[in-house]
């Protein structure tokens, strides 16, 4: 069994994101529709075992008071699985749209009803995806404890999420990454 020891600093996380190719420069159109000269590809980080483990370890600081972890498909899925394995908390996957076949679920896994939910996101820009996740959890009678994102692009997500009366915690901001 391979064991990794990590220094738990923002600098080491930034370095790991850069080393695995998660920070890219060029011309990109984001999910929000905004255009950017850089791209934060947490999916690239999530497929690198060392970086994924480091992200999960950083996120363990924010699980206090949570009964269950939740994340929207696709970007958050490896993150919630890794965090679940680190903490032994169960997780649910939120579908972008309700299934039109089978059980018709929008939440896969356990039940969020009457549970304190920690939402995990890979990258936040405008906050739209997180608000959709918040709404789905509230519709299913869950209570959101915190939203933790790996990187906040500082483009309004913080304000939109806190307007929902939900705590918002980025592991890193894009300013910290670009100024490193």
C-alpha positions in Angstrom: 0.0 0.0 0.0 1.3 3.4 -1.0 1.1 6.2 1.6 1.4 9.9 0.9 2.1 12.6 3.3 1.0 16.1 2.4 1.8 19.5 3.7 -1.7 21.0 4.2 -1.1 24.5 2.9 -2.8 26.5 0.1 0.7 26.8 -1.5 1.0 23.0 -1.8 -2.5 22.7 -3.2 -1.8 25.4 -5.8 1.4 23.7 -6.7 -0.4 20.4 -7.1 -3.1 21.9 -9.3 -0.5 23.5 -11.5 1.6 20.3 -11.7 -1.3 18.1 -12.7 -2.3 20.5 -15.5 -5.5 21.8 -13.8 -4.5 25.4 -14.5 -4.6 26.2 -18.2 -4.1 29.4 -20.2 -5.7 30.3 -23.5 -9.2 31.3 -24.6 -12.1 29.5 -22.9 -15.9 29.8 -22.7 -17.1 28.8 -19.2 -20.3 27.0 -18.2 -21.7 30.4 -17.1 -21.2 31.7 -20.7 -18.4 34.0 -19.6 -15.1 34.1 -21.5 -11.8 33.7 -19.8 -8.0 33.7 -20.5 -7.5 30.8 -18.0 -9.3 27.6 -17.1 -9.4 25.8 -13.8 -9.9 22.1 -14.8 -10.6 20.4 -11.5 -11.6 17.3 -13.4 -8.0 17.1 -14.4 -7.1 17.3 -10.7 -9.7 14.8 -9.8 -8.1 12.2 -12.1 -4.7 12.6 -10.4 -4.8 10.5 -7.2 -2.3 12.6 -5.3 -4.1 15.9 -6.0 -7.6 14.3 -5.4 -6.4 13.0 -2.0 -5.0 16.4 -1.2 -8.2 18.2 -2.1 -10.2 15.7 0.1 -7.9 16.2 3.0 -8.3 20.0 2.8 -12.1 19.6 2.7 -12.2 17.4 5.8 -11.8 20.7 7.8 -15.3 21.6 6.8 -17.4 18.5 7.6 -18.2 19.4 11.2 -22.0 19.3 11.7 -22.7 17.4 8.5 -24.6 14.2 8.2 -24.1 13.7 4.4 -22.1 15.1 1.5 -23.7 16.2 -1.8 -22.4 17.3 -5.2 -23.8 17.9 -8.6 -22.8 15.6 -11.4 -20.2 15.5 -13.1 -17.4 17.7 -11.6 -18.2 17.2 -7.9 -18.6 13.4 -8.1 -15.0 12.3 -7.6 -14.6 15.0 -5.0 -17.5 13.8 -2.9 -16.4 10.2 -3.2 -12.9 11.0 -2.1 -14.2 13.1 0.8 -16.6 10.3 1.8 -13.7 7.8 1.8 -11.6 10.3 4.0 -14.4 10.9 6.5 -16.8 7.9 6.3 -19.7 10.3 5.7 -22.2 9.0 3.1 -22.8 11.0 0.0 -25.4 11.7 -2.6 -25.1 12.7 -6.3 -27.4 15.4 -7.5 -28.5 15.0 -11.1 -28.7 18.2 -13.3 -32.2 17.0 -14.4 -34.7 14.5 -13.0 -34.6 11.1 -14.7 -37.5 10.5 -17.0 -37.2 6.8 -16.6 -36.7 4.2 -13.9 -37.3 5.7 -10.4 -37.3 9.3 -11.8 -34.8 10.4 -9.1 -32.8 13.6 -9.1 -30.8 12.6 -6.0 -28.9 9.3 -6.3 -27.8 7.5 -3.2 -29.3 8.1 0.3 -31.9 10.5 1.4 -31.2 14.1 2.4 -34.5 14.6 4.3 -33.9 16.0 7.8 -30.1 15.8 7.2 -27.4 18.4 7.5 -25.8 18.5 4.0 -22.3 19.6 3.0 -22.3 20.6 -0.7 -19.1 20.2 -2.6 -18.3 22.0 -5.9 -15.3 21.9 -8.1 -15.2 25.5 -9.4 -17.6 28.3 -8.8 -18.0 31.2 -11.2 -21.5 32.8 -11.1 -22.9 30.3 -8.5 -25.8 29.1 -10.7 -25.0 25.5 -10.5 -24.6 25.6 -6.7 -27.9 27.5 -6.3 -29.6 24.7 -8.3 -28.0 22.1 -6.0 -29.2 24.1 -2.9 -32.7 24.3 -4.3 -32.9 20.5 -5.0 -31.7 19.7 -1.5 -34.1 22.1 0.1 -37.0 20.7 -2.0 -36.1 17.3 -0.5 -36.1 18.7 3.1 -32.3 18.8 3.6 -30.5 21.6 5.4 -27.3 23.0 3.9 -24.5 23.4 6.4 -21.9 24.8 4.0 -20.9 24.9 0.4 -17.2 24.1 -0.1 -15.6 24.7 -3.5 -12.1 23.8 -4.6 -11.7 27.1 -6.5 -13.8 30.3 -6.5 -13.3 32.3 -9.6 -14.5 35.4 -7.7 -17.1 36.2 -10.3 -20.1 36.5 -8.1 -20.7 33.0 -6.7 -19.9 34.0 -3.1 -22.6 36.7 -3.2 -25.2 34.6 -4.9 -24.6 31.7 -2.5 -24.5 33.8 0.7 -27.8 35.5 -0.5 -29.3 32.0 -0.1 -28.3 32.2 3.6 -25.7 29.5 3.1 -22.1 29.5 4.3 -19.6 29.5 1.4 -16.0 28.3 1.7 -13.5 28.2 -1.1 -10.3 26.2 -0.6 -8.7 28.6 -3.0 -9.6 31.8 -4.9 -8.5 32.4 -8.4 -6.5 35.5 -7.1 -4.5 33.2 -4.8 -3.7 30.9 -7.8 -2.9 33.6 -10.3 -0.7 35.5 -7.8 1.3 32.5 -6.8 
